[in-house]
Amino acid sequence: MADNHNEGAKFLKSVHQYFDNAAKFSNLAPGILEQIKACNSVYKVSFPIEIDGKIEVVEGIRVQHSHHKLPSKGGIRFSMQVDEDEVKALATLMTFKCAVVDVPFGGAKGGVKINPRTSSVKTLEKVTRRYAAELIKKNLIGPGMDVPAPDYGTGSREMAWIADTYQALKYGETNALGCVTGKPVGQGGIRGRAEATGLGVYFGIREALADRELLEGKNLDGDTMQGKRIIVQGLGNVGYHAAYFCQQDGALIVGIAEREGGIYNENGIDVKEAFKHRSETGSILDFKDSKNIENSLDLLETECDILIPAALENQININNAAKVKAKIIAEGANGPVTQEAEEILLQNGIIILPDLYLNAGGVTVSYFEWLKNLSNVRFGRMGKRAEEASYRRLVNAIETATGKSMNTQEKAMLIHGSDEIDLVRSGLEDTMINAYHEIRETMRKKNISDMRTAAFLTAIEKIGVSYEALGIFP
């Protein structure tokens, strides 16, 4: 697992530096800080799989960074670049991400060294089930131990395979579906999970745009998304939904960068149509009324109000940071900005909305899915009709009192009771708003100038309280 070692080591070093910067503002004992920073466990596994008549050895890894709360939580990525240091960095970020948004999990992450684009579905299923079985045998995953989720190269299909494998090996366990999140809705998943991370990115950007104190001197008229020029890197699940919800609220998506190149249109790109175009042609290039950008990384240096890097880590680095012209960088991906690049960006007055806050929408809704699996009941099932009956009586009383009748459409809108997706989105919005203002309050109290340090500090303090409460330290 060493092919990508330099990048992984650099990423882990960046995360540790961010932690150290924030820890300076904490009054926690040095021993507690060391425990919070350390990775608790790393499990590596190699197993044989028959692929096209040949036996190949596949490598997998699962890192549990923190057990201050159980279960631990984190995605599984399928990539030939999977590396131990990278997985450690991602697991570490997950610990702080969960703490920032008050999700009661420790951080974890997993990876399997396989190319999901060139592997057959049959091969992917074999690898997924065998990897899951290896973890289950060691009691390393389960609804009360460690709960995986989708990540780069995996999705709801792979999560369904893991859940099925777990149920087969733990027959009769009533909470078995809670062993993994990001499942299809029909197999214990939750409505609103697919768009959760991107929607969370939108909510975070919206809060920042309403923060006049933060935007002072940035030449950005706040309080609204209307007319803001946005460039997004990566039109995967996170990038697509973040761009889509921003566009729905009036933003102009002027540029989209993908691995094969990019497109630009100063008048705005229809995100839904661009996604459809790429799905049909296999490329983002040659989209109607848009200019092709041969090197997609050039779009990171193009002038805009908000840049959303939603691809992989280390995309904005020491080589291109000084050329970035965005006013806000909204980190949809994990670790898209290196530590050296961040120093340059902050010196240039660019606001960074950090990953451990901004893309926490996925783990937030994963938490809701886990709760749903443990309770074995769909959100809204018990109360929706009772709510609607109550609203209907209220509407009838208003019509009687005023002598005026509402039309069918108006009535339907007013008496609609909350179903699962309404409750999930409401919970996500509330989580992102509360976490944003907690971070900003930490910035003010501790006189911290950047949001990442404040977000890390907010998380460190919460985790420290957990360790002290456990009585592990005096």
Sine and cosine of phi, psi and omega as CSV:
sin_phi,cos_phi,sin_psi,cos_psi,sin_omega,cos_omega
0.00,0.00,0.57,0.82,-0.15,-0.99
-0.94,-0.34,0.00,1.00,-0.05,-1.00
-0.85,0.53,-0.59,0.81,-0.07,-1.00
-0.96,-0.27,0.40,0.92,-0.20,-0.98
-0.88,0.48,-0.67,0.74,-0.06,-1.00
-0.88,0.48,-0.71,0.71,0.01,-1.00
-0.91,0.41,-0.67,0.74,0.01,-1.00
-0.90,0.44,-0.69,0.72,0.01,-1.00
-0.90,0.44,-0.63,0.78,0.02,-1.00
-0.90,0.43,-0.66,0.76,0.00,-1.00
-0.90,0.43,-0.73,0.68,0.00,-1.00
-0.89,0.46,-0.65,0.76,0.03,-1.00
-0.88,0.47,-0.66,0.76,0.03,-1.00
-0.87,0.49,-0.72,0.69,-0.01,-1.00
-0.88,0.48,-0.68,0.73,0.02,-1.00
-0.91,0.42,-0.60,0.80,0.04,-1.00
-0.92,0.40,-0.66,0.75,0.06,-1.00
-0.87,0.49,-0.68,0.74,0.03,-1.00
-0.87,0.50,-0.76,0.66,-0.04,-1.00
-0.87,0.48,-0.64,0.77,0.03,-1.00
-0.87,0.50,-0.66,0.75,-0.02,-1.00
-0.97,0.26,-0.60,0.80,-0.06,-1.00
-0.88,0.48,-0.44,0.90,0.02,-1.00
-0.87,0.49,-0.43,0.90,-0.04,-1.00
-1.00,-0.02,-0.05,1.00,-0.07,-1.00
-1.00,-0.09,0.53,-0.85,0.07,-1.00
-0.99,-0.14,0.14,0.99,0.02,-1.00
-0.93,0.38,0.48,-0.87,0.01,-1.00
-0.89,0.46,0.57,-0.82,-0.01,-1.00
-0.80,0.60,-0.60,0.80,0.00,-1.00
-0.90,0.44,-0.65,0.76,0.04,-1.00
-0.91,0.41,-0.67,0.74,0.01,-1.00
-0.88,0.47,-0.65,0.76,0.03,-1.00
-0.89,0.45,-0.65,0.76,0.01,-1.00
-0.92,0.39,-0.65,0.76,0.01,-1.00
-0.89,0.46,-0.60,0.80,-0.06,-1.00
-0.97,0.24,-0.55,0.83,-0.16,-0.99
-0.95,0.31,0.53,-0.85,0.13,-0.99
-0.99,0.16,0.81,-0.59,-0.06,-1.00
-0.95,0.30,-0.68,0.73,-0.05,-1.00
-0.42,-0.91,0.54,-0.84,0.05,-1.00
-0.75,-0.66,0.82,-0.57,0.02,-1.00
-0.86,-0.50,0.85,-0.53,0.04,-1.00
-0.93,-0.36,0.57,-0.82,-0.02,-1.00
-0.60,-0.80,0.59,-0.81,0.15,-0.99
-0.81,-0.58,0.70,-0.71,-0.01,-1.00
-0.58,-0.81,0.51,-0.86,-0.01,-1.00
-1.00,0.08,0.64,-0.77,0.06,-1.00
-0.70,-0.71,0.66,-0.75,0.07,-1.00
-1.00,0.09,0.86,-0.51,0.01,-1.00
-0.79,-0.61,0.89,-0.45,-0.01,-1.00
0.79,0.61,0.69,0.72,0.06,-1.00
0.99,0.15,-0.03,1.00,0.01,-1.00
-0.91,-0.42,0.54,-0.84,0.06,-1.00
-1.00,0.00,0.84,-0.55,0.05,-1.00
-0.84,-0.54,0.57,-0.82,0.02,-1.00
-1.00,-0.09,0.82,-0.57,-0.03,-1.00
-0.95,-0.30,0.68,-0.73,0.00,-1.00
-0.97,-0.22,0.67,-0.75,0.06,-1.00
-0.71,-0.71,0.32,-0.95,0.00,-1.00
-0.53,-0.85,0.55,-0.84,0.15,-0.99
-0.67,-0.75,0.83,-0.56,0.01,-1.00
-0.92,-0.38,0.80,-0.60,0.14,-0.99
-0.95,-0.33,0.96,-0.28,-0.10,-1.00
-0.97,0.26,-0.67,0.74,-0.10,-0.99
-0.63,-0.78,0.68,-0.74,0.07,-1.00
-0.92,-0.40,0.37,0.93,-0.01,-1.00
-0.90,0.43,-0.42,0.91,0.17,-0.99
-0.68,-0.74,0.58,-0.82,0.04,-1.00
-0.86,-0.51,0.54,-0.84,0.03,1.00
-0.97,0.25,0.24,-0.97,0.21,-0.98
-0.99,0.12,0.29,-0.96,-0.18,-0.98
-0.55,-0.83,0.69,-0.72,0.06,-1.00
0.12,-0.99,0.43,-0.90,-0.10,-1.00
-0.96,0.28,0.17,-0.99,0.12,-0.99
-0.87,-0.49,0.82,-0.57,0.03,-1.00
-0.95,-0.32,0.60,-0.80,0.10,-0.99
-0.95,-0.31,0.90,-0.44,-0.02,-1.00
-0.25,-0.97,0.55,-0.83,0.08,-1.00
-0.95,0.32,-0.24,0.97,0.00,-1.00
-1.00,-0.07,0.12,0.99,0.01,-1.00
-0.83,0.56,0.76,-0.65,-0.09,-1.00
-0.62,-0.79,0.57,-0.82,-0.08,-1.00
-0.85,0.53,-0.71,0.70,-0.03,-1.00
-0.91,0.42,-0.63,0.78,0.03,-1.00
-0.89,0.46,-0.71,0.71,-0.01,-1.00
-0.91,0.41,-0.63,0.78,0.08,-1.00
-0.87,0.49,-0.69,0.72,0.00,-1.00
-0.88,0.48,-0.69,0.72,-0.01,-1.00
-0.92,0.39,-0.63,0.78,0.04,-1.00
-0.91,0.42,-0.64,0.77,0.03,-1.00
-0.89,0.46,-0.72,0.69,0.04,-1.00
-0.86,0.52,-0.62,0.78,-0.02,-1.00
-0.88,0.47,-0.62,0.79,0.03,-1.00
-0.85,0.53,-0.75,0.66,-0.06,-1.00
-0.96,0.27,-0.54,0.84,0.04,-1.00
-0.88,0.47,-0.73,0.69,0.01,-1.00
-0.88,0.47,-0.66,0.75,-0.02,-1.00
-0.91,0.41,-0.65,0.76,-0.03,-1.00
-0.85,0.52,-0.66,0.76,-0.06,-1.00
-0.98,-0.20,0.30,0.96,0.08,-1.00
0.84,0.54,0.66,0.76,0.14,-0.99
-0.99,-0.14,0.84,-0.54,-0.17,-0.98
-0.99,0.17,0.85,0.52,0.03,-1.00
-0.81,-0.58,0.41,-0.91,0.27,-0.96
-1.00,0.06,0.16,-0.99,-0.05,-1.00
-0.99,-0.10,0.60,-0.80,0.06,-1.00
-0.49,-0.87,0.18,-0.98,0.08,-1.00
-0.29,-0.96,0.45,-0.89,0.02,-1.00
-0.67,-0.75,0.30,-0.95,0.03,-1.00
-0.40,-0.92,0.51,-0.86,0.09,-1.00
-0.76,-0.64,0.73,-0.68,-0.06,-1.00
-0.99,0.11,1.00,0.01,0.00,-1.00
-0.43,-0.90,0.51,-0.86,0.03,-1.00
-1.00,-0.08,0.95,-0.32,-0.06,-1.00
-0.94,0.33,-0.30,0.96,-0.04,-1.00
-0.99,0.13,-0.47,0.88,-0.04,-1.00
-0.96,-0.27,-0.07,1.00,-0.01,-1.00
-1.00,-0.04,0.59,-0.81,0.04,-1.00
-0.95,0.32,0.33,-0.94,0.04,-1.00
-0.87,0.50,-0.62,0.78,0.01,-1.00
-0.88,0.48,-0.70,0.72,0.02,-1.00
-0.90,0.43,-0.69,0.72,-0.01,-1.00
-0.88,0.47,-0.63,0.77,0.02,-1.00
-0.91,0.40,-0.69,0.73,0.03,-1.00
-0.85,0.53,-0.75,0.67,-0.05,-1.00
-0.91,0.42,-0.70,0.71,-0.03,-1.00
-0.88,0.47,-0.75,0.67,-0.04,-1.00
-0.92,0.40,-0.62,0.78,-0.01,-1.00
-0.94,0.35,-0.67,0.74,0.06,-1.00
-0.86,0.51,-0.72,0.69,0.02,-1.00
-0.87,0.49,-0.70,0.72,-0.02,-1.00
-0.88,0.47,-0.63,0.78,0.02,-1.00
-0.89,0.46,-0.64,0.77,0.01,-1.00
-0.95,0.31,-0.65,0.76,-0.02,-1.00
-0.90,0.43,-0.65,0.76,0.00,-1.00
-0.83,0.55,-0.57,0.82,-0.03,-1.00
-1.00,-0.07,0.16,0.99,-0.03,-1.00
0.85,0.53,0.59,0.81,-0.05,-1.00
-1.00,-0.06,-0.24,0.97,0.16,-0.99
-0.76,-0.65,0.40,-0.92,-0.03,-1.00
0.35,-0.94,0.35,-0.94,-0.09,-1.00
-0.87,0.50,-0.36,0.93,0.03,-1.00
-0.93,-0.36,0.06,1.00,-0.11,-0.99
-0.89,-0.46,-0.88,0.47,-0.03,-1.00
-0.40,-0.92,0.79,-0.61,-0.14,-0.99
-0.87,-0.50,0.98,-0.20,0.03,-1.00
-0.93,0.35,0.12,-0.99,0.00,-1.00
-0.40,-0.92,0.13,-0.99,0.05,-1.00
-0.94,0.35,0.42,-0.91,0.12,-0.99
-0.49,-0.87,-0.30,-0.95,-0.01,-1.00
-0.80,0.60,0.84,-0.55,0.05,-1.00
1.00,0.06,-0.05,1.00,0.05,-1.00
-0.77,-0.63,0.26,-0.97,-0.01,-1.00
-0.41,-0.91,-0.34,-0.94,-0.08,-1.00
-0.89,0.45,-0.52,0.85,0.00,-1.00
-0.88,0.48,-0.75,0.67,0.00,-1.00
-0.90,0.43,-0.59,0.81,0.02,-1.00
-0.92,0.39,-0.58,0.82,0.05,-1.00
-0.91,0.42,-0.63,0.78,0.04,-1.00
-0.90,0.45,-0.66,0.75,0.01,-1.00
-0.90,0.43,-0.71,0.70,0.00,-1.00
-0.87,0.49,-0.66,0.75,-0.01,-1.00
-0.91,0.41,-0.66,0.76,0.03,-1.00
-0.90,0.44,-0.67,0.74,0.00,-1.00
-0.89,0.45,-0.71,0.70,0.00,-1.00
-0.88,0.47,-0.60,0.80,0.00,-1.00
-0.92,0.39,-0.61,0.79,-0.04,-1.00
-1.00,0.07,-0.33,0.95,0.00,-1.00
-0.85,-0.53,0.79,0.62,-0.11,-0.99
-0.83,0.56,0.76,-0.65,0.07,-1.00
1.00,-0.07,-0.11,0.99,0.02,-1.00
-0.96,0.26,0.90,-0.44,-0.14,-0.99
-0.93,0.37,-0.42,0.91,-0.01,-1.00
-0.99,-0.13,0.27,0.96,-0.14,-0.99
-0.82,0.57,-0.61,0.80,-0.04,-1.00
-0.90,0.44,-0.34,0.94,0.03,-1.00
-0.98,0.22,0.12,0.99,-0.01,-1.00
-0.97,0.25,-0.23,0.97,-0.06,-1.00
-0.39,-0.92,0.50,-0.87,0.06,-1.00
-0.85,-0.52,0.18,-0.98,-0.08,-1.00
1.00,0.08,0.34,0.94,-0.01,-1.00
-0.98,0.22,0.30,-0.95,0.15,-0.99
-0.87,0.49,0.52,-0.86,-0.05,-1.00
-0.84,0.55,-0.65,0.76,-0.02,-1.00
-0.94,0.34,-0.17,0.99,-0.01,-1.00
-0.86,-0.51,0.60,0.80,0.08,-1.00
1.00,-0.09,0.09,1.00,0.05,-1.00
-0.97,0.23,-0.05,-1.00,-0.04,-1.00
-0.79,-0.61,0.62,-0.79,0.04,-1.00
-0.92,0.40,0.71,-0.70,0.00,-1.00
0.99,-0.13,-0.07,1.00,-0.02,-1.00
-0.95,0.31,-0.62,0.78,-0.08,-1.00
-0.86,0.52,-0.67,0.74,-0.06,-1.00
-1.00,-0.09,0.06,1.00,-0.19,-0.98
-0.85,0.52,-0.74,0.68,-0.06,-1.00
-0.91,0.42,-0.72,0.69,0.01,-1.00
-0.90,0.43,-0.63,0.78,0.03,-1.00
-0.92,0.40,-0.62,0.79,0.07,-1.00
-0.89,0.46,-0.64,0.77,0.07,-1.00
-0.86,0.51,-0.70,0.71,0.03,-1.00
-0.87,0.49,-0.73,0.68,-0.01,-1.00
-0.87,0.49,-0.64,0.77,-0.01,-1.00
-0.91,0.41,-0.69,0.73,0.04,-1.00
-0.89,0.45,-0.67,0.74,0.00,-1.00
-0.86,0.51,-0.66,0.75,0.04,-1.00
-0.90,0.44,-0.67,0.74,-0.01,-1.00
-0.89,0.45,-0.63,0.78,-0.02,-1.00
-0.94,0.35,-0.34,0.94,0.04,-1.00
-1.00,-0.03,-0.01,1.00,-0.08,-1.00
-0.99,-0.10,1.00,0.00,-0.10,-1.00
-0.90,0.45,-0.57,0.82,0.02,-1.00
-0.89,0.46,-0.68,0.73,0.00,-1.00
-0.92,0.40,-0.61,0.79,-0.10,-1.00
-1.00,0.06,-0.03,1.00,-0.06,-1.00
-0.83,0.56,0.80,-0.60,0.03,-1.00
0.98,0.18,0.08,1.00,-0.04,-1.00
-1.00,-0.08,0.02,1.00,-0.01,-1.00
0.84,0.54,0.67,0.74,0.06,-1.00
-0.82,-0.58,0.90,-0.44,0.07,-1.00
-0.95,0.30,0.89,-0.46,-0.13,-0.99
-0.99,0.17,-0.20,-0.98,0.09,-1.00
0.95,0.30,-0.09,1.00,-0.06,-1.00
-0.47,-0.88,0.51,-0.86,0.10,-1.00
-1.00,0.07,-0.25,0.97,-0.13,-0.99
-0.82,0.58,0.84,-0.55,0.11,-0.99
0.98,0.20,-0.02,1.00,0.00,-1.00
-0.93,0.36,0.74,-0.67,-0.02,-1.00
-1.00,0.03,0.86,-0.51,-0.09,-1.00
-0.85,-0.52,0.69,-0.72,0.16,-0.99
-0.91,-0.42,0.73,-0.68,0.00,-1.00
-0.87,-0.49,0.73,-0.68,0.09,-1.00
-0.97,-0.23,0.89,-0.46,-0.02,-1.00
0.99,-0.15,0.92,-0.40,0.01,-1.00
-0.95,-0.30,0.62,0.79,0.13,-0.99
-0.99,0.15,-0.37,-0.93,-0.08,-1.00
-0.85,0.52,-0.74,0.67,-0.06,-1.00
-0.94,0.33,-0.79,0.62,-0.05,-1.00
-0.87,0.49,-0.68,0.74,-0.02,-1.00
-0.89,0.46,-0.77,0.63,-0.07,-1.00
-0.94,0.35,-0.60,0.80,0.05,-1.00
-0.87,0.49,-0.74,0.68,0.00,-1.00
-0.90,0.43,-0.65,0.76,-0.04,-1.00
-0.89,0.46,-0.75,0.66,-0.04,-1.00
-0.93,0.36,-0.57,0.82,0.07,-1.00
-0.91,0.42,-0.68,0.73,0.02,-1.00
-0.89,0.45,-0.65,0.76,0.02,-1.00
-0.87,0.49,-0.44,0.90,-0.02,-1.00
-0.99,-0.11,0.21,0.98,0.13,-0.99
0.97,-0.25,0.00,1.00,0.02,-1.00
-0.97,0.25,0.39,-0.92,0.09,-1.00
-0.97,-0.24,0.89,-0.47,0.09,-1.00
-1.00,0.05,0.99,-0.16,-0.13,-0.99
-1.00,0.01,-0.35,0.94,-0.03,-1.00
-0.55,-0.83,0.60,-0.80,0.09,-1.00
-0.74,-0.67,0.82,-0.57,0.01,-1.00
-0.94,-0.33,0.72,-0.70,0.08,-1.00
-0.71,-0.71,0.08,-1.00,-0.10,-0.99
-0.90,0.44,-0.49,0.87,-0.05,-1.00
-1.00,0.04,-0.08,1.00,-0.04,-1.00
0.60,-0.80,-0.23,-0.97,-0.02,-1.00
-0.60,-0.80,0.18,-0.98,0.08,-1.00
-0.76,-0.65,0.47,-0.88,-0.03,-1.00
-0.61,-0.79,0.67,-0.74,0.11,-0.99
-0.48,-0.88,0.92,-0.40,-0.08,-1.00
-0.90,0.43,-0.29,0.96,0.02,-1.00
-1.00,-0.02,-0.04,1.00,0.05,-1.00
0.96,-0.28,0.57,-0.82,0.00,-1.00
-0.91,-0.42,0.71,-0.71,0.08,-1.00
-0.96,0.27,0.95,-0.31,-0.12,-0.99
-0.88,0.47,-0.68,0.73,-0.02,-1.00
-0.88,0.48,-0.69,0.72,-0.01,-1.00
-0.93,0.36,-0.61,0.79,0.02,-1.00
-0.91,0.42,-0.64,0.77,0.03,-1.00
-0.90,0.43,-0.67,0.74,0.02,-1.00
-0.90,0.44,-0.67,0.74,0.01,-1.00
-0.87,0.50,-0.69,0.72,-0.02,-1.00
-0.93,0.36,-0.61,0.79,0.02,-1.00
-0.90,0.44,-0.60,0.80,-0.06,-1.00
-0.99,0.15,-0.58,0.82,-0.10,-1.00
-0.97,-0.24,-0.27,0.96,-0.04,-1.00
0.99,0.12,0.08,1.00,-0.02,-1.00
-0.52,-0.86,0.54,-0.84,0.07,-1.00
-0.98,0.20,-0.31,0.95,-0.09,-1.00
-0.92,0.38,0.37,-0.93,0.04,-1.00
0.90,0.43,0.51,0.86,0.09,-1.00
-0.97,0.23,0.60,-0.80,-0.11,-0.99
-0.81,0.59,0.67,-0.74,0.09,-1.00
0.87,0.49,0.30,0.95,-0.01,-1.00
-0.85,-0.52,0.49,-0.87,0.02,-1.00
-1.00,0.01,0.75,-0.67,0.06,-1.00
-0.96,0.28,0.69,-0.73,0.10,-1.00
-0.91,-0.41,0.93,-0.38,-0.11,-0.99
-0.87,0.48,-0.75,0.66,0.03,-1.00
-0.98,-0.21,0.95,-0.31,-0.11,-0.99
-0.88,0.47,-0.43,0.90,0.01,-1.00
-0.90,0.43,-0.37,0.93,0.05,-1.00
-0.88,0.48,-0.49,0.87,0.00,-1.00
-0.92,0.40,-0.44,0.90,0.05,-1.00
-0.91,0.41,-0.37,0.93,-0.04,-1.00
-0.98,-0.21,0.10,0.99,-0.02,-1.00
-1.00,0.07,0.61,-0.79,-0.05,-1.00
-0.90,0.45,0.73,-0.68,0.06,-1.00
-0.27,-0.96,0.13,-0.99,0.06,-1.00
-0.99,0.12,-0.69,0.72,-0.08,-1.00
-0.73,-0.69,0.77,-0.63,0.08,-1.00
-0.94,-0.35,0.81,-0.58,0.01,-1.00
-0.92,-0.38,1.00,-0.06,0.12,-0.99
-0.97,0.23,0.93,-0.37,-0.09,-1.00
-0.80,-0.60,0.58,0.82,0.01,-1.00
-0.93,-0.37,-0.95,-0.32,-0.04,-1.00
-0.92,-0.39,0.02,-1.00,-0.03,-1.00
-0.97,0.25,0.28,-0.96,0.11,-0.99
0.88,0.48,0.47,0.89,-0.02,-1.00
-0.98,0.22,-0.54,0.84,0.09,-1.00
-0.96,-0.29,0.92,-0.38,-0.13,-0.99
-0.74,-0.67,-0.15,-0.99,-0.08,-1.00
-0.89,0.46,-0.37,0.93,-0.03,-1.00
-0.98,0.19,-0.47,0.88,-0.06,-1.00
-0.83,-0.55,-0.06,1.00,-0.09,-1.00
-0.85,0.52,-0.67,0.75,-0.06,-1.00
-0.92,0.40,-0.32,0.95,-0.04,-1.00
-1.00,-0.07,-0.11,0.99,-0.02,-1.00
-0.94,0.34,0.78,-0.62,-0.08,-1.00
-0.93,-0.37,0.08,1.00,0.03,-1.00
-0.93,0.37,0.42,-0.91,0.06,-1.00
-1.00,-0.02,-0.49,0.87,0.05,-1.00
-0.75,-0.66,0.73,-0.68,0.18,-0.98
-0.95,-0.31,0.87,-0.49,-0.03,-1.00
-0.95,-0.31,0.96,-0.29,-0.16,-0.99
-0.98,0.21,1.00,-0.08,0.07,-1.00
-0.98,0.21,-0.54,0.84,0.04,-1.00
-1.00,0.05,0.15,-0.99,0.12,-0.99
-1.00,0.03,0.83,-0.55,0.09,-1.00
0.89,0.47,0.64,0.77,-0.01,-1.00
-0.96,0.28,-0.28,0.96,-0.02,-1.00
-0.91,-0.41,0.81,-0.58,0.04,-1.00
-0.97,0.25,0.29,-0.96,-0.04,-1.00
-0.89,0.45,-0.64,0.77,0.02,-1.00
-0.91,0.41,-0.63,0.78,0.01,-1.00
-0.91,0.41,-0.61,0.79,-0.02,-1.00
-0.86,0.51,-0.66,0.75,0.01,-1.00
-0.86,0.52,-0.68,0.73,0.01,-1.00
-0.91,0.41,-0.71,0.70,-0.03,-1.00
-0.88,0.48,-0.70,0.72,-0.01,-1.00
-0.92,0.40,-0.62,0.79,0.06,-1.00
-0.88,0.47,-0.53,0.85,0.00,-1.00
-1.00,0.07,0.13,0.99,0.08,-1.00
0.98,0.22,0.32,0.95,0.01,-1.00
-1.00,0.07,0.74,-0.67,0.05,-1.00
-0.99,0.15,0.74,-0.68,0.06,-1.00
-0.90,-0.43,0.86,-0.50,0.12,-0.99
-1.00,-0.03,0.95,-0.31,-0.25,-0.97
-0.97,0.26,0.47,-0.88,-0.06,-1.00
-0.85,0.53,-0.65,0.76,-0.10,-0.99
-0.92,0.39,-0.22,0.98,0.20,-0.98
-0.98,-0.20,-0.80,0.60,-0.28,-0.96
-0.93,0.38,-0.59,0.81,-0.03,-1.00
-0.98,-0.21,0.41,0.91,0.01,-1.00
-0.99,0.17,0.04,1.00,0.03,-1.00
-0.88,0.47,-0.57,0.82,-0.01,-1.00
-0.90,0.44,-0.75,0.67,-0.03,-1.00
-0.95,0.31,-0.47,0.88,0.06,-1.00
-0.89,0.46,-0.75,0.67,-0.02,-1.00
-0.97,0.25,-0.46,0.89,0.15,-0.99
-0.88,0.48,-0.62,0.78,0.07,-1.00
-0.87,0.49,-0.69,0.73,0.03,-1.00
-0.89,0.46,-0.64,0.77,0.01,-1.00
-0.90,0.44,-0.68,0.73,0.02,-1.00
-0.87,0.50,-0.70,0.71,0.05,-1.00
-0.87,0.48,-0.66,0.75,0.04,-1.00
-0.87,0.49,-0.68,0.73,-0.01,-1.00
-0.92,0.40,-0.61,0.79,0.01,-1.00
-0.95,0.32,-0.56,0.83,-0.02,-1.00
-1.00,0.08,-0.30,0.95,0.02,-1.00
0.85,0.52,0.59,0.81,0.07,-1.00
-0.54,-0.84,0.63,-0.78,0.01,-1.00
-0.95,0.33,0.68,-0.73,0.07,-1.00
-0.87,0.49,0.69,-0.72,0.03,-1.00
1.00,-0.03,-0.26,0.97,-0.08,-1.00
-0.89,0.45,-0.64,0.77,-0.08,-1.00
-0.98,0.21,-0.49,0.87,-0.20,-0.98
-0.90,-0.44,-0.23,0.97,-0.14,-0.99
-0.85,0.53,-0.77,0.63,-0.07,-1.00
-0.93,0.37,-0.57,0.82,0.04,-1.00
-0.91,0.42,-0.65,0.76,0.07,-1.00
-0.86,0.50,-0.74,0.67,-0.05,-1.00
-0.89,0.45,-0.62,0.79,0.03,-1.00
-0.90,0.44,-0.64,0.77,0.02,-1.00
-0.91,0.42,-0.71,0.70,0.01,-1.00
-0.90,0.43,-0.60,0.80,-0.01,-1.00
-0.90,0.43,-0.66,0.75,0.04,-1.00
-0.89,0.45,-0.62,0.78,0.01,-1.00
-0.91,0.41,-0.70,0.71,0.01,-1.00
-0.89,0.45,-0.68,0.73,0.02,-1.00
-0.88,0.47,-0.63,0.78,0.01,-1.00
-0.91,0.41,-0.64,0.77,0.02,-1.00
-0.91,0.42,-0.69,0.72,0.01,-1.00
-0.89,0.46,-0.64,0.77,0.01,-1.00
-0.91,0.40,-0.68,0.73,-0.05,-1.00
-0.93,0.36,-0.59,0.81,-0.08,-1.00
-1.00,-0.09,-0.32,0.95,-0.04,-1.00
0.97,0.25,0.17,0.99,0.00,-1.00
-0.91,-0.41,0.63,-0.77,0.01,-1.00
-0.98,-0.22,0.61,-0.79,0.09,-1.00
-1.00,0.01,0.44,-0.90,0.06,-1.00
-0.98,0.22,0.19,-0.98,-0.10,-1.00
-0.86,0.52,-0.64,0.76,-0.04,-1.00
-0.92,0.40,-0.70,0.72,0.02,-1.00
-0.88,0.47,-0.69,0.73,0.01,-1.00
-0.88,0.47,-0.71,0.70,-0.03,-1.00
-0.87,0.50,-0.63,0.77,-0.02,-1.00
-0.93,0.38,-0.66,0.75,-0.07,-1.00
-0.97,0.25,-0.50,0.86,-0.07,-1.00
-0.99,-0.13,0.03,1.00,-0.03,-1.00
-0.87,0.49,0.83,-0.56,0.07,-1.00
-1.00,0.02,0.43,-0.90,-0.07,-1.00
-0.95,0.33,0.83,-0.56,0.14,-0.99
-0.97,-0.24,-0.16,-0.99,-0.17,-0.99
-0.85,0.53,-0.74,0.67,-0.07,-1.00
-0.92,0.40,-0.56,0.83,0.06,-1.00
-0.89,0.46,-0.71,0.71,-0.03,-1.00
-0.93,0.36,-0.63,0.78,0.02,-1.00
-0.89,0.45,-0.73,0.68,-0.03,-1.00
-0.93,0.37,-0.59,0.81,0.06,-1.00
-0.90,0.44,-0.71,0.71,0.01,-1.00
-0.90,0.43,-0.63,0.78,0.03,-1.00
-0.92,0.40,-0.71,0.71,0.00,-1.00
-0.87,0.49,-0.71,0.70,0.00,-1.00
-0.88,0.47,-0.66,0.75,0.00,-1.00
-0.88,0.47,-0.74,0.67,-0.04,-1.00
-0.92,0.39,-0.60,0.80,0.02,-1.00
-0.92,0.39,-0.75,0.66,-0.03,-1.00
-0.89,0.46,-0.68,0.73,-0.01,-1.00
-0.90,0.43,-0.64,0.77,0.02,-1.00
-0.85,0.52,-0.74,0.67,-0.07,-1.00
-0.96,0.29,-0.46,0.89,0.13,-0.99
-0.89,0.45,-0.70,0.71,0.00,-1.00
-0.90,0.44,-0.70,0.71,-0.01,-1.00
-0.90,0.43,-0.60,0.80,0.04,-1.00
-0.91,0.42,-0.63,0.77,0.06,-1.00
-0.89,0.45,-0.65,0.76,0.04,-1.00
-0.85,0.53,-0.69,0.73,-0.03,-1.00
-0.94,0.34,-0.73,0.68,-0.07,-1.00
-0.90,0.44,-0.65,0.76,-0.09,-1.00
-0.99,-0.16,0.05,1.00,-0.01,-1.00
0.83,0.56,0.74,0.67,0.02,-1.00
-0.99,-0.13,0.69,-0.72,-0.13,-0.99
-1.00,-0.04,-0.28,0.96,-0.03,-1.00
-0.82,-0.58,0.46,-0.89,-0.12,-0.99
-0.96,0.28,-0.49,0.87,-0.03,-1.00
-0.91,0.42,-0.73,0.68,0.01,-1.00
-0.87,0.49,-0.66,0.75,0.00,-1.00
-0.92,0.40,-0.63,0.78,0.02,-1.00
-0.91,0.41,-0.69,0.72,0.05,-1.00
-0.88,0.47,-0.68,0.73,-0.02,-1.00
-0.90,0.43,-0.69,0.72,0.05,-1.00
-0.82,0.58,-0.71,0.70,-0.01,-1.00
-0.92,0.39,-0.70,0.71,-0.02,-1.00
-0.84,0.54,-0.71,0.71,-0.03,-1.00
-0.89,0.45,-0.65,0.76,0.01,-1.00
-0.92,0.39,-0.68,0.74,0.00,-1.00
-0.92,0.39,-0.63,0.78,0.03,-1.00
-0.86,0.51,-0.64,0.76,0.05,-1.00
-0.88,0.48,-0.63,0.77,0.01,-1.00
-0.89,0.46,-0.71,0.70,0.00,-1.00
-0.91,0.42,-0.66,0.75,0.01,-1.00
-0.90,0.43,-0.62,0.79,0.00,-1.00
-0.92,0.39,-0.52,0.85,0.01,-1.00
-0.96,0.29,-0.23,0.97,0.01,-1.00
0.97,0.25,0.29,0.96,-0.02,-1.00
-0.95,0.32,-0.54,0.84,-0.01,-1.00
-0.85,-0.53,0.46,-0.89,0.04,-1.00
-0.94,0.35,0.00,0.00,0.00,0.00
